[in-house]
Amino acid sequence: MKLIFQKSDLISGINIVMKAVSSKTTMSILECILIDATEGKIQFVANDMELGIETGVKGEIIEAGSIAIDAKIFSEIVRKLPDSDVVFEVYDETKANITCENAKFNILVKSADDFSNLPTIVKKDKITISEYSLREIIKQTAFTINEANKNKVLTGELFEVKGDQLKVVALDEFRIAIRNIQLKEEYGNFKVLVPGKSLNEISKILTGDMEDEVNIYFTGNHILFEFGDTKVVSRLIESSNYFDTDKMISSDYKTKIDINKKELTECIDRATLLIKEGDRKPVFFTMKDTELELSINTFIGSMNEVIPVSKEGSDMMISFNPKFIIDILRVLENEQVSLYFTNPKAPCFIRDEENSYIYVVLPVVQ
Amino acid sequence: MKLIFQKSDLISGINIVMKAVSSKTTMSILECILIDATEGKIQFVANDMELGIETGVKGEIIEAGSIAIDAKIFSEIVRKLPDSDVVFEVYDETKANITCENAKFNILVKSADDFSNLPTIVKKDKITISEYSLREIIKQTAFTINEANKNKVLTGELFEVKGDQLKVVALDEFRIAIRNIQLKEEYGNFKVLVPGKSLNEISKILTGDMEDEVNIYFTGNHILFEFGDTKVVSRLIESSNYFDTDKMISSDYKTKIDINKKELTECIDRATLLIKEGDRKPVFFTMKDTELELSINTFIGSMNEVIPVSKEGSDMMISFNPKFIIDILRVLENEQVSLYFTNPKAPCFIRDEENSYIYVVLPVVQ
């Protein structure tokens, strides 16, 4: 087996599949990248048994073959090579020479037979969206997920397709994030629960271009994302007892404020300074006439600040864990945001007119 | 007490004195900055009893006074304020209001009486060098120092003045770094041992300008650096039994090579990839005719690379801990460097013709 790559192509390929290389495992084959050049093209594959990624890599095949190589060592070596052609040559089936200009590395490789291939996906239920939309959806919902949550259902995001509508939901014990996306076609009805961890890794690979499309295939056990030269397969989480979030959403409100997102973010950011780690002090929102006063009082000191708002409905005072509000403001692109309140003990809603995004946050009840 | 600052002036002042704020202490006064506006100007002071810094800060004194404030909280609050005028007002002698646009913080402050002032330095023995030179000297020597070394003498750098010559020495068990600097005047003869930690903090404050000068004052117990509006005082380390490095230096050699610094650095960097943490594999230098071959062989694999050199003297093979060579190459500005060898068990010297810098590195003896 002998291949020649441009260093930059090699790095792009490694960067993509590295997202599915296991870092905590006792099975050394899960720490490997499969380099497969048996079918007239070069494919890199990694698979940690939760998430699997396969991508095409540009290069010249001098002699066909297929081996597995430790991903971390391979990646580190390639990164430190001069910017030039890299020759990758396997001999004795157990050793590889990596040569670039005057530098020559020799490291051990494993048989491709030991490598776990990606599961085969039956391509039936499918939707198509842009890379941009998929990346935005993940950014705007996945922050609510704690990957280490013991309640497995809370580590996943619901992808629910109804005709030409895609609804994505993520939540934890205190908040819900929902994105509603209009699709270009009717695709049927199906829903799956995708691990948040897989979505976070995928969003790092997506270019985020409006023009580039992602085909997403849904099966009972897996979800497959196909874009460019890359395929990403993730296992699913059992979703039969997922929450009925429709019941938790209401469009009634007593008070609505429109506020500049940047001003509100910076103000909450300042208030947060006075909270020591582990301390659970809330930030008070006092809405009166055309002003929102934010205030906080902790062991360190106190702070208050007034922001002009456009208000509809009655005056109100309510308090929040500032992190929950900040997390939402950080992922929104809008210049102005609208907050809806019913009473100091009821959830606050942050949403746009079209409900393309809906966030629900529980207040701190004193 | 009432002062008005521009946010940017406040941040510059805080950044300077923060270097002398203790982070590991049970004495909360050592975590404070003294803000002193009693003598018609505003001074910020911090003092962790090892290192003390005093700097002038631009601002308007509406009402004179002096208090101490928790450095970390003060710094965090100021950083998050809008870019505007900051009003700092103390009332009841225990509380300060920090106001900027609509944001108003209220935090506790301490009495200035509890603050430990900087020691008074008798200005007798003195030298003057540029900020640029001092910063370069520290960068090129301090990397050999392990601040946690149990041998106190090894945590310091020798500053030795002989007439118009300054010699700075830092060393550990395996290497020596020496800088010789020609001063502009004759200053007498004196030497002190300065904690490496103090020097590292000072180098972060120095602007590094060629035109700006630093006056350095030497006493039996302290060293004082004066530059711009800032004074830095450090305690000294007992130096009476410091090493006689002159005895360790020799200008004899059997082999000398001149080599491109960037090529050598990148090549050693690549070889280092194959060394796992805790593993002590050396890199072999094989000098033959006009080539240097670097090679390494570890549990991970092997690597070798040939670099063209200009060689004087006999062929030689010697091995080093690669980190020791890399550390030196990283702090040198020169495009070409010269390495001098005597035999595989004797130290290697990296120095320029004028001995303005001299590095001594012990080889790994197999």
Contacts between the chains, C-beta under 8 A, distances in Angstrom:
chain1	res1	chain2	res2	distance
A	73	B	273	7.4
A	73	B	300	6.0
A	73	B	301	7.5
A	76	B	273	4.9
A	77	B	270	7.3
A	77	B	273	5.7
A	80	B	266	7.3
A	80	B	269	5.8
A	80	B	270	4.7
A	80	B	273	6.0
A	81	B	270	7.2
A	82	B	266	7.4
A	102	B	305	5.0
A	102	B	306	5.1
A	102	B	307	7.0
A	103	B	267	7.1
A	103	B	270	5.7
A	103	B	303	7.0
A	103	B	305	4.4
A	104	B	303	6.7
A	104	B	304	5.6
A	104	B	305	6.7
A	105	B	270	7.8
A	105	B	274	7.7
A	105	B	301	6.1
A	105	B	302	7.3
A	105	B	303	4.7
A	106	B	301	5.2
A	106	B	302	4.7
A	106	B	303	7.1
A	107	B	300	6.3
A	107	B	301	3.3
A	107	B	302	7.9
A	108	B	301	6.5
A	266	B	80	7.3
A	266	B	82	7.4
A	267	B	103	7.0
A	269	B	80	5.8
A	270	B	77	7.3
A	270	B	80	4.7
A	270	B	81	7.2
A	270	B	103	5.7
A	270	B	105	7.8
A	273	B	73	7.4
A	273	B	76	5.0
A	273	B	77	5.7
A	273	B	80	6.0
A	274	B	105	7.7
A	300	B	73	6.0
A	300	B	107	6.3
A	301	B	73	7.5
A	301	B	105	6.2
A	301	B	106	5.3
A	301	B	107	3.3
A	301	B	108	6.5
A	302	B	105	7.4
A	302	B	106	4.7
A	302	B	107	7.9
A	303	B	103	7.0
A	303	B	104	6.7
A	303	B	105	4.7
A	303	B	106	7.1
A	304	B	104	5.7
A	305	B	102	5.0
A	305	B	103	4.4
A	305	B	104	6.7
A	306	B	102	5.1
A	307	B	102	7.0
